[in-house]
Amino acid sequence: MMPRSAESTGPERPAFVERHRIHPIVFAAVSLTIVFVLYQLVAGTITFLIVGETAVTRENVDLIRWLTMAGQIVCILIPTIALARLLSVKLSDVFRWRLPSAAETVYAVIGLVMLQQVFQIFLFFQDMIPLPDVLQRILDPFKEMLEKMFQGLVRAETVGELGFVILVVAVVPAVAEEMLFRGLIQRSIERALPGLQAAILAGAVFGLYHFNPFAVVPLVGLGCYFGVLRYRSNSILIAMTAHFVNNALAAVAAYFHMESETILGAQSEGHADIGAVLIQLVLYLGLFLFVFSRYLVITSPEWRDTHGPM
């Protein structure tokens, strides 16, 4: 009889994707379709049947938040883990859990905050682009509905409610969505494309997956940023951290009614000070590029070989 230790050292059986020679990008596309059907269609239908309406009100907002969180866990997180087992026999190969250094985390978060401001200014200028009246009348109600739904979900009136909102819109999405996009999808694509290309492609898919045509550029930009963070650090944790900070700041801004006060000179009433807004754009973009360049330096193999982990 072969000793148990000898049995355990034999070659591992290939994962489902490898055994059946499924192209990794095809597997990524199928995985996205499965999660889309589960979360957008199944969970969305269940939420509508339970709540009975699409509008978010103070009477139903807590129920919608609970259903949203449950949908993220049941229809995104759990299927992502199950699909990851088909991609690799080792979940650690799909979800890279390396603990990032303090310097990596600080640069990533500061870069995220600067990038947020750049995208806020982008949206400010985007809103100034004139559209044909017919198209404007079609888009305005849809845009207003999305804004009211988002504000209804993130708006908190007490500190305790703010904590619950952060759990629903920041903690759970940071884990579930990052495991899907920066874990399962990006790692699948990396089997067919170079790492940076995989990060950009997965980031673009992340932005489009949110189905918000009015913020598609910022969403794609954030997705690409999270993807590069994961690629350079070889850690999904740093992408989760940046994702959490991004969403949590939105909830905090809504709590303190600061959504429209982060861009000086962009007041909704009266004439906007375009010059002041442009100066801020250059400032925030310059700061982002400086911080991001530092992040790229400290996550380079040459830096690690010379300085070791920070």
N, C-alpha and C positions, 0 to 999 in steps of 0.2 A: 504494500500500500504506500502511495506517495505521501510523504509528510505534509501536514497542513501548511507549513511555511513555504514548501515548494509549490503547492497548489496556488497560493496567493500571489506568487511572483510571476505567474504566467501572463501572457499578453492579454490586455483588456479587450473585450469585445467592442468593435467600433459602434459608435452611436447610430441611431436610425438614419440620419441624413447621409452619413458616410456609407452605411451598408447599402442603401438604395440609390446611391449616387445622385442625390438631389442637388441641383445647383443652389449654392447658398443664397443667391439673390432671389431665386424663385421661392426658396423656403422663407426668406424674409417677407416677401410679398404675400405669401399664403398666411403667415403668422399675423401680419397686419390686418388682413381681411377677416380672419377669425376674431381678433380682438375688436375690430370695428363692429362686426355684427353683434358680438356679445355686449359691448358697452353702449354703442350708439343706438342700436336697434332694440335689443332685448331689454337692457337696463333702462333705456329711455322710455320704452313702451310701458314697462312695469311702473316707473315713476309717474308717468302720465295717468295710468289707471288708478294708482293709489291716491295721488294728489288731486286728480280730476281737472286740472287746469295747468296752463303753461306759465302764467304770471306768477312772479315771486312776491308774496305779501308778508307782512309781519306775522300773520296768523299761520302761514304754512312754511315759513322759511326754515325753521328748525327741522321739520320733517324732510324737506328737500335736501337740507345739508346732510342729514343722516343717510338718506337714500343715495346721495352723490358719493359719500364716503364708502358706503357698502358696495356701490357699483364699481368704484375704483379698485377695491380689494378683490371682489369676487370675479369681476369681468375683465380686469387688466392684470393685477398682480398674480393671482393664482394661475390663470392660463399662461402667463409669461413664464413662470417657473416650470410648468408642465412642458411647454414647448422647448424650453432650454434643455430639458433632459433629452429631447430628440436631437438637438444640435450637438451636444457633448455629454459624455458620461460623467464629466466633472463640472458641477455648477460653478466652481471657482474659475474655470476657463471662460465661462460666459460672463460672469459677474466678478470683475476684478476688485477685490476688497482691500488692496494695499492702503495702509493708513498714510495719507499725504502729510507732508511736513507742514509746520506752522507757516513757513514762508510761502509755500505753494497756496495754502488756503487763504492767507491774507491777500496776496496778489490777485487770486481768483475772485474774491469777494469785492475788492475795491474795483477791479476791472468791470465786474458785473454792475456795480452802482453807476460807474461812469457810462457804461453802455446803455443802461436804462435811460439816462438823461439824453443821450444822443437820439435814442428812438422816440422819446417824448417830443423832442424838437422836430424830428422827422414827421411825426403824426400831426404836429401843429401846422407845418407847411403843407402836408398832404390835405388837410381840411380846407386849406385856402385855394386849392385847385378848383376852378369852376367846372361844373358839369352841365350838360344839357338839361333843361327843365324837366323833360319827361323822365330821364334817368334819375335825376335828383329826387323826384317825387316817389319813385320806386324804392330807392336806396334808403332814404331818410327814415321811414317807419321801421325797416329791418334793422338799421343801425341803432335806432332808439330802443328797440326791443332788446337787442344784445346788451346795450349799456345798462338798461334797467335791470335785466336779469343778473348781470355781473355785480352791479352795485347792491342789489338785493341780497345776494349771497355773501358778499364780503363786508357789508355794513354792519357794524356792531354798536350797541348802545351802552354796554357795560364792559368792564375789564374781563369778567368771566366769560361773556359772550365772545369777546375778542380772542380769548384763548381757544375757545371751541372753533371759531372761524379759522384761526391759524392751523389748527389740527386738520380741518377739512380741506382748506384750499392750499396749504403749504406743506405740511408734514406728509400726509398720505400721497398727494400727487408727486412730491419729490421722490418718494420711494418707488411708487408703482410705475410712474411714467419713465423715470430714469432706468429702472430695471428693464422696461420694455425697449426704449429707444437707444440708450447708451449701453445697455447690456445685450439683450437678445438681437435687436436689429443691427446695431453697429458691429457687434462681433460676427454676425452672419455675413455682413457685407465685407468685413475685413478678410474673409476667406477668399474673396474674389478680387478685391481692389486694395491698393495701398492704404495705409492707415489714415492719412489725412483726407484722401478722397472719400473713404468710408465715413469719416466723421462729418464731412460736409453733406454728403448724400443723406445720411441718417438725420442730420439737423434739418435739412430741407423738408424731409418727410414729416418730422416732428411739427414744423410750422404749419404745413398744409393740413395735417391731421386734426388741427384745432378748428378748422372750418370757420374762420373769422376773416372774411375778405378785407375788412377794414384795417386789420392789424397784421396782415400776412407777412409784410417785410420785417417788422420787429420780431414776430414769432419765429420766422425762419432764421433771422440773425441770432436770436437767443439759442435756438436749437443747434446752430453751427458752433456757437461759442461753447455750449455745454459739451458738444461732441469733441471739440479740440481739447478742452480741459481733460476729458477722460482719456483721449488718445495720448496726450503728452505726459500725463501723470500716471497712466496705466492704473487708474483707480476710479471706480464708479462713485466712490464716496465724495470726491471733490465736485463732481457734477451734481450729485444730490444736494450738497451744501449750497452751491450757487443757485440751483433751482428753488430750494427752500427759501433762501434770502430774497430772491426775486418776488415770489408769491407773498411771503410774509410782509415785505415792505408795502405791497399793494394793500394788504388788509390794514396795516397800521396807518397808512396814508388816508384810507377811507374812514377809519375810526376818528382821526383828528381833522377830517375834512380838509386835507391838504392836496387833493388830487390835482387841482389847477394852480397851485402856488409854487411848484418846483421850477417853473421857467419864468424868470423875471422879464417883464415887458410883454407877456403873452396873455394879458387879461382879456377875458371874453367881452367885457364892456368897453366901448371906445376903440380907439385905434391902437393896434399893437405896435410896439417899438421893434421893428424888424431888425434894426442895427444891433440892439441889445441881444436879441435872440440869436443872431448870427455869431456875435462875439462868444456867447455861451456855447454854441455848437462847436466852434473852433477850440475853445478851452476844454470842453468835456472830451472831444474827440482826441485832442492832443494828450490829455491825461490818460485816456484809455489806451492809446497806442504805446505810451511810455510804460504803463503798468503791465500791459500784456506782453510787451517785449521783454520785460524783466522776468515775467512768468516763463516765457519760452526759454530764456537763458538758464534759469535754475532747474528747469525740467529737461535740459539737454543731456545726452549721455556724457558729453565732454565735461560738463560742470559736475556731474555726479562722480565721475572718475577722479576729478581733481579735488573736490571739496567733500564728497561723501554726502549722505542724507543730512538735510538741515533740520 
